[in-house]
Amino acid sequence: MFNAVSEAERDAITVIVFIGTFFVAVGIGRSLKRSAGVRLGLLFRLFSLILAFYAAIAVYGVHASWRHHVGAVVILLSTVLVVALINRYVWDLYFEKKRQTPIPHFLREVVGGIIFLIVLLFVLSYGYHAETQLKGLLAGSGVVAIILGFAGQNLFAGIIGGISIQINRPYKVGDWLQVHERFAEVMEINWRSTRLRTNDNIYLDIPNNEMVSHEIVNLHYPTEVHAMRIRVGVEYKNPPTLVKDALFRAASTADGVLAQPKTKVFLVDFAESAVIYEIKYYMGNHSRINEINDAVRTNVWYELKRQGITIPFPIRTLQVERKAARPIQEDQTEALSILREEPLFGCLSDEQLNHLVKQARLNYFGRGEPVIEEGAAGDSMFVLLRGAANVSISKNGSTIQVATLGAGDCFGEMSLLTGEPRSATVRADGDCYVMEIGKPVMAEVLRGAPGCLEQLSELLAQRKMETEGIVKEAKLTDEQALKERQYSATFLHRLRTFFQL
């Protein structure tokens, strides 16, 4: 009777242990899911069930050989909980949430597989060490592991490099890197390699272990703004200050070059055939490097041409000019005919106009270059001999195009005659050839024709009234006539003061 009761109690205790262990394990899993978001699936429930079964047979006192197999399965399935905790606390909370570092799904699976493999080797080594066949299997698997290790060396090196990149974050998608002699944009960072794209739409797939083993030059860290350098050689006869100023103007006005930080020019070398200068300018996104370099070099050519600064040929090069240039006299004759049609110069004689033209400067401007800029100081006017230009003004923070100039048009007269700042920006629409008439030449001509001052002041007064919407009619009202006389007197005073007459 006593033995029967003890057997029944033992059965009851076994059932209680089985049910209790199962529900405790499942309850822990649900608690982790609700409180910390740990994702536990069907394998964890299987682990809980087998764990409860193992606890029950242990309490019941089963000592059969298969009990060790059940324990081994429990230990192997426990890796489900370990991997889930690592996924949540290490990958999700630490790397992705705290460090803002995305972890590839493949990497999670690799780490989980490694953990399972370690536990499996532990179980086989200590749970089945007496089985000779199993030892042979382990030895064979060791040989296979060595072979796979050599075969997958680069693969795992790439994965480890990818982990290093994800942790340290030396670059991100969208950054521009200098890889050896190439510049390329980061398009994708995966578990094995980094994919980049050059300006020529050529894709590079570089293993991550090679990326981390070489110097990484990130042009977009910490911001996109970075400096680039271009070298230019000029003849020895040109003063360095003059050359530096010309190169600064050329690079500063190039499309895509940032106003801040400012462009800098350095004299870097005295070479065999030229003095070498280096232009350091700043740009934003590196994807426009080809266009910006082109704009800088183009502006440099035109600015040096205007300043009479020559980019020399190599000493050993023989230059033969076969095509005769257009005579300057033809350009001067063309400008003379244009000025004769300009009312402002109607008071000057042919001799005075001829002197004005001969003393003027002839300059080239390339497409997109500003000839004059709104708000800038000026004391000269221009005659557009060839090409076209656009006239624009700034209003409410935007640029508005107001006119287009062609061959034969004049602009900048008010700055020449009164020294007023430029009222608009004139930018070359293509290659432009212009004649610039400066204040010293105009002052010399006006000293020989003092009567022109009154005629010029009257013409300027009429233009000012026209800009105010007062159209010249057959007869002005008394108020309009008074205003015209006041404007004329004001301009006359300004002309005499500006030209010191």
C-alpha positions, 0 to 999 in steps of 0.5 A: 500500500505504501509503495503504491501511494509513493508511486502515485505521488511520484507520477503526480510530482512528475506531471506537475514538474512537466506542466510547471516547467513548460508554463514558466519557460513560456511565461518568461518568453512572453514577458521578454516579448512584451517588455523588451520586444524579444522575438521568440518563435516556434522553436522556443516553444519546442525548446520549452516543451523538451526542457519540461520533458527533460525536467520531468524525466529527471524528477521521475528518475529515468536513467536510460541512455536516451536521456543524454540525447534529450539533454543534448537537444535541450542545450542545442535548442537553448541557442534559440533564446541566446540568438534572440537576446543577441538580436534584440539587445546587441543588434537592434538596441545597441547598433541600430538604435543607439549607434544608427548602424544598420545590421544586414540580415545575413550577418545576424544569420551568420552570428546565429549559425556560429553560436549554434556551431559552438554549442554543437561542438561543445555537446559533441565533445563533452556529451559523446566523448566516449563514442569512437565513431563520433570521434572519427566523424569529428576528425573528418569534420575538422578536415572539412572545416579546414578545407572550407576555411581556406575556400571561404577565407576571402568571404569571411574576411569581407564579412568581418570588414563589413562589420568594421565598416558598419561599426566605425562608419568611415563612409555612408551611402551617397558619400564620394570617396577617393579610391586609389586614383579614382573618385567614386560615389558609394551606392551600396554597403552590403555584408561582403563588399562596397559598391561604388559608381564613378562619374563615368557610370562605371561600377566598382565592387570592392570587398570590404576587407580591401576597403578597411585595409587601405586609406579611405579618403572621404570627400563628404565627411563631415560635410560635402564642402571640400577643396580641389586644386588646379595648376596653371603655368604662365610666362615668367615676365608676368608679375605674380600679384597680377597673375594671382588676382586674375586667377582668383577672379577667374575661379571665383566666378566659375559656375559651381565654385562656392563663395565661402570658403574663399578661393585661394591662389598659390605660387608653387613652383618655378618650372622650366618654361613657366611659373606654376600657380595652384588654384584652390577652390571649394565645391559641394557635391563631388558629382559635378567635379568635371563640369566645375573643373571645366568652368574654372579652366575656361574662365582662366583662359579668358581672364588671362587672355584679357589681362595679356598673360600668356600660358606658354608653350613647352620650350621644345615645342615649335609654334607656327602661326599660319592664319593671320589674325583679324586686324585691330583696325577693323574692330576699331572701325566697327566700334567707331561706326557703332558710337556714331549712332549712339546719341550720347556721343553725338557731340564728339567729332570724328577725330575725338571718337577715333581717339576714344576708340584707339585708346579703348581695350579689346577683351574676350569673354567666354560663355557664362562669364559676367562682363559687369555685375549688378552693384559693382563699382565701375567707371567704364562702358562697353561696346559689344562687337561680336557675340550675344549677352544676357542682361539680368537684375536681382529682385526679391532674392531671385534673378530676372532676365530683362534683355538680350544684347547683340553685336552693336549694342552699348552698355555701362554708359552711366558708370562711365559718365557718372561713376554710378554702380552697375545697375544690372548684370551682363553675362556672356551668352557665348563667346563675346568680343567687347571694347571697353572705354574707360574713364581716363580716356573719356576725361581726356576727350571731354577736356578737349570738348567742354561744350559736350558736358551740357549736351550729355547732362541733357541726354542723361536727364531725358533718359532718367525721365523716360525710366520714370515713365515720363514720355517726351511729348510735343510739350512738357508741363511746367512741372515736368520741364522744371524736373527735367532742368533739375535733373540736367543741372544735377547731371552736369554737376556730377559730370564735372565732379566725376571728370574733375572738369 
